[in-house]
Amino acid sequence: MAFFRVWECLVQLDRAGQELWNEISDSTLSNFSDRRHAAEHCIAEHALFFPEDVYAALQKMIRAADFYLSGKVTLSAIRSGQVISDEMIMLAGPGQRDRFVDNEVRHQIEQNKRWLSRYRKLLKDIRWSFHHKVRLSEIRPLGERDG
């Protein structure tokens, strides 16, 4: 059950991450942050039931979510005019007018893409690990199952 509870939290975090990727707003930032804290709490609550490698992967995923959230907060600050730079370039998102932003913004967007990709890869690896362990527990006779 620990695997299923943690997986449910991770799926909710992934959905919140996709919403945050599509739109940066106070609501999406708050939702992702809440889901991230819930996932971290759920992982900690069920840590005893995870092998070290799975637990380490879960911790890496939470760190990737932290970097992703931090990057999105930075972009939100830039978007609201709290961060200004002299070196400007043009950058437009899908369906947006051209907006002038600095190289720091372009770098932050690329970094956010990398962290989202890393987060999703870790999530995929964890999903595979969960499925593998569930299949093993279904195959082995009850007396031979781990915890």
N, C-alpha and C positions, 0 to 999 in steps of 0.2 A: 504494500500500500504506500510505503514511503516514496517509491519511484513514481507512482501515479500522482501523488499529491504534489511532488516537486515538479513533475512534468507539466501539470496543469498550471502551476505558477509561471513556469517558463514560457508556456504558450501564451498566457496573458501578457507577459513581458514582451514577447516578440510582437504581438499585435499592437501593443502600445508603442513599440519602437517603429513599426511601420507607419502608424498614424503620425508620429513625431517627424518621420522622414518626409511625409507628404505635406505637413503643415506645422510650422513652429508657432505655437501660441502658448499663453499661460496655461490653458487647459491641457494641451498635449504634453507640455513639459511636466506639469503636475501629475498627470496620469502616469507617464513613464516613470517618474520618480517614485510614486506610490507603488507601482507594480515591481519596480526594482527592489524597494525595501521589503515588500511582501515576499519576493523570491528569495532574498537573502535570509529573511527570518525562517522561511520554510526549509531552506537548505540547512541552516544551523539546527533547526528543530529535529531534522531527520538525519543528521550527519552520521550518527552511529550506524546506520544501516547501509552506508555506502563504502565500497572498497576505496582505498586511498587514491587510486588513479581517477576514479569517477569524481570523488570529492574535490580533487585538485582541478579537474576540468570544470567543475561547477564554480569553483572560486575564480578561475581564469575568466569564465563567462561573466561573472558579476563585475570583475575589474574592467572587462571590455565594455560592459554596459555603463560603468562609471565614466569612462573616457568618452563614450558616445554622448552621454547626457551632458557632460562638461562642454563638449564641442558644440552641442546644440544650444546650450545656455549662452556661450560666447557668440554664436551667430545671432541669437535673439537680441543680445545687447548691441551688436553691430547694426542690426536691422532697425532697432529703435533709436539709433543715432547716439548711443552712449559711447561708441568707439569710432573715432575719426582718424584718418591718416591722410598724409599729403600725396602719397603715391597711389593714383587711382587708375583702374582699368574698368572696361565695360563688362558686365556680366548679367545675363538675363536667364531666368528660369523659364520652364515651359509655360506659355500663356502670359508671360509678364513682359512689361516694357523693359527696355534696356535700363539697367541701373548701374551707376558707377560705384565700384567698390575697390578696395585696395588689394594688394597681393596677399596680405594677411588673411583676408576673407577667402580668397581662392584657395589658399593653403589649408584653411580651416575646413572648407567644404570637402576637399580631397581627403583630409585626415578623417573627417566624419564618415566618408564612404569606406575608408579602410577599416575603421573600427566597427561599422555596421557589418561589413563583410566578415571580419574576424569573429564578431559576436554570432553571426548566423552559421559560420563554419563550426564553431564550438557547439552551438545548439544542435546542429546536425550530427556531430560526433557523439554528443551525449545521448541523443535520440537513438542512434544506432546501438550504443552501449546498453541503454535501457532495454531495447527490444531483444538484444542478444541475451541479456541476463534473464529476462522474462521467459524467453524460449527455453533456455537451459533449465530453469526451475520447473517448467511444464514437462520437460522430457525426463528429468531425473525422478526416481522414486522418492516419495515423501521423506523417508529416512536418510536419504543422501543429500538433501537440500541444505544450502547454506542459510543461516539465520533467517 
